[in-house]
């Protein structure tokens, strides 16, 4: 009755939990470094830039 249509390749992605956990760990590391360096405030853009550096070098 209906034709079955498929994507001709497999789609994969890393686990959202792993990504969330990596982000959380990067954030906690930044918090610890900020405390050690007496930095009281980081903007969201600065935090995101540091997370990107931690993930991708």
N, CA, C and O of each residue as an XYZ file, in Angstrom:
228
protein
N       0.812     -1.184      0.000
C       0.000      0.000      0.000
C       0.868      1.266      0.000
O       0.739      2.112     -0.885
N       1.753      1.387      1.000
C       2.650      2.540      1.078
C       4.062      2.104      0.748
O       4.505      1.036      1.169
N       4.765      2.927     -0.002
C       6.186      2.663     -0.240
C       6.964      3.106      0.981
O       6.710      4.175      1.534
N       7.908      2.286      1.398
C       8.767      2.649      2.519
C       9.923      3.466      1.956
O      10.609      3.041      1.026
N      10.125      4.636      2.532
C      11.217      5.502      2.088
C      12.237      5.597      3.213
O      11.882      5.808      4.372
N      13.499      5.438      2.859
C      14.566      5.441      3.847
C      15.657      6.420      3.430
O      15.834      6.724      2.250
N      16.370      6.896      4.419
C      17.568      7.678      4.165
C      18.669      6.678      3.830
O      18.816      5.675      4.529
N      19.441      6.927      2.781
C      20.419      5.920      2.351
C      21.721      5.886      3.164
O      22.735      5.369      2.693
N      21.690      6.432      4.372
C      22.863      6.392      5.233
C      22.400      6.428      6.681
O      21.259      6.783      6.977
N      23.300      6.056      7.569
C      22.987      6.023      8.999
C      23.348      7.364      9.625
O      24.405      7.925      9.337
N      22.478      7.869     10.472
C      22.727      9.119     11.176
C      23.133      8.791     12.602
O      22.470      8.012     13.287
N      24.242      9.400     13.043
C      24.720      9.174     14.398
C      25.063     10.506     15.037
O      25.453     11.455     14.357
N      24.916     10.564     16.333
C      25.306     11.744     17.096
C      25.754     11.278     18.472
O      25.332     10.231     18.963
N      26.617     12.078     19.081
C      27.038     11.725     20.427
C      25.872     11.911     21.390
O      24.916     12.628     21.096
N      25.963     11.285     22.492
C      24.921     11.345     23.500
C      24.778     12.763     24.042
O      25.784     13.416     24.321
N      23.552     13.248     24.196
C      23.304     14.570     24.775
C      23.840     14.626     26.196
O      24.325     15.665     26.641
N      23.753     13.517     26.904
C      24.264     13.470     28.278
C      25.754     13.752     28.295
O      26.231     14.510     29.139
N      26.492     13.156     27.379
C      27.932     13.368     27.311
C      28.231     14.832     27.031
O      29.094     15.418     27.685
N      27.536     15.434     26.075
C      27.742     16.839     25.749
C      27.426     17.726     26.950
O      28.164     18.664     27.251
N      26.338     17.426     27.623
C      25.944     18.184     28.806
C      26.985     18.045     29.908
O      27.339     19.018     30.572
N      27.466     16.827     30.090
C      28.461     16.562     31.126
C      29.778     17.278     30.801
O      30.415     17.835     31.694
N      30.178     17.266     29.547
C      31.396     17.972     29.143
C      31.243     19.475     29.379
O      32.165     20.130     29.864
N      30.088     20.008     29.037
C      29.826     21.426     29.259
C      29.855     21.778     30.730
O      30.417     22.800     31.124
N      29.253     20.936     31.531
C      29.237     21.165     32.982
C      30.649     21.116     33.550
O      31.025     21.959     34.365
N      31.428     20.133     33.121
C      32.803     20.019     33.602
C      33.636     21.226     33.186
O      34.426     21.740     33.978
N      33.463     21.679     31.950
C      34.193     22.866     31.484
C      33.792     24.084     32.307
O      34.644     24.887     32.688
N      32.505     24.222     32.579
C      32.025     25.357     33.383
C      32.612     25.310     34.792
O      33.058     26.334     35.310
N      32.616     24.138     35.411
C      33.147     24.013     36.764
C      34.647     24.322     36.791
O      35.135     24.947     37.733
N      35.367     23.891     35.773
C      36.793     24.199     35.680
C      37.002     25.702     35.589
O      37.883     26.254     36.249
N      36.186     26.367     34.766
C      36.286     27.824     34.650
C      36.000     28.511     35.975
O      36.679     29.472     36.337
N      35.014     28.032     36.692
C      34.683     28.616     37.994
C      35.860     28.484     38.958
O      36.192     29.430     39.672
N      36.483     27.317     38.974
C      37.629     27.095     39.856
C      38.804     27.992     39.476
O      39.459     28.566     40.347
N      39.071     28.112     38.164
C      40.165     28.965     37.706
C      39.880     30.427     38.039
O      40.779     31.157     38.456
N      38.646     30.851     37.857
C      38.280     32.236     38.173
C      38.485     32.516     39.660
O      38.982     33.577     40.038
N      38.101     31.563     40.490
C      38.262     31.736     41.937
C      39.740     31.815     42.305
O      40.131     32.648     43.124
N      40.563     30.957     41.710
C      42.006     30.957     41.987
C      42.668     32.257     41.534
O      43.635     32.713     42.145
N      42.142     32.851     40.462
C      42.724     34.079     39.913
C      41.998     35.332     40.385
O      42.225     36.418     39.851
N      41.136     35.192     41.369
C      40.367     36.297     41.936
C      39.512     37.024     40.895
O      39.307     38.234     40.990
N      39.027     36.296     39.923
C      38.118     36.868     38.924
C      36.706     36.631     39.422
O      36.295     35.490     39.635
N      35.978     37.698     39.604
C      34.643     37.598     40.186
C      33.545     37.435     39.137
O      32.499     36.853     39.423
N      33.775     37.945     37.924
C      32.694     37.965     36.950
C      33.216     37.630     35.562
O      34.259     38.132     35.142
N      32.498     36.795     34.869
C      32.764     36.531     33.460
C      31.427     36.652     32.739
O      30.405     36.161     33.218
N      31.446     37.305     31.594
C      30.212     37.422     30.817
C      29.889     36.061     30.200
O      30.744     35.178     30.133
N      28.667     35.909     29.761
C      28.249     34.663     29.116
C      29.091     34.419     27.868
O      29.464     33.280     27.586
N      29.394     35.475     27.119
C      30.233     35.322     25.924
C      31.631     34.817     26.284
O      32.188     33.971     25.585
N      32.193     35.336     27.373
C      33.517     34.883     27.812
C      33.474     33.423     28.257
O      34.383     32.651     27.952
N      32.437     33.053     28.963
C      32.283     31.664     29.408
C      32.164     30.737     28.204
O      32.821     29.697     28.147
N      31.322     31.118     27.238
C      31.140     30.287     26.042
C      32.438     30.175     25.248
O      32.738     29.106     24.715
N      33.209     31.250     25.159
C      34.489     31.209     24.444
C      35.445     30.237     25.128
O      36.142     29.475     24.457
N      35.481     30.260     26.455
C      36.356     29.346     27.188
C      35.909     27.904     27.032
O      36.746     27.008     26.922
N      34.627     27.668     27.020
C      34.113     26.308     26.799
C      34.511     25.819     25.414
O      34.932     24.674     25.253
N      34.378     26.689     24.413
C      34.779     26.307     23.044
C      36.255     25.967     22.979
O      36.642     25.009     22.311
N      37.093     26.752     23.674
C      38.535     26.471     23.700
C      38.799     25.117     24.354
O      39.637     24.349     23.882
N      38.080     24.822     25.447
C      38.277     23.554     26.150
C      37.853     22.377     25.281
O      38.489     21.324     25.302
N      36.794     22.555     24.527
C      36.304     21.458     23.685
C      37.151     21.247     22.439
O      37.460     20.112     22.076
N      37.522     22.334     21.789
C      38.123     22.215     20.451
C      39.566     22.689     20.368
O      40.187     22.616     19.307
N      40.101     23.174     21.485
C      41.505     23.581     21.483
C      41.694     24.914     20.981
O      42.825     25.396     20.920
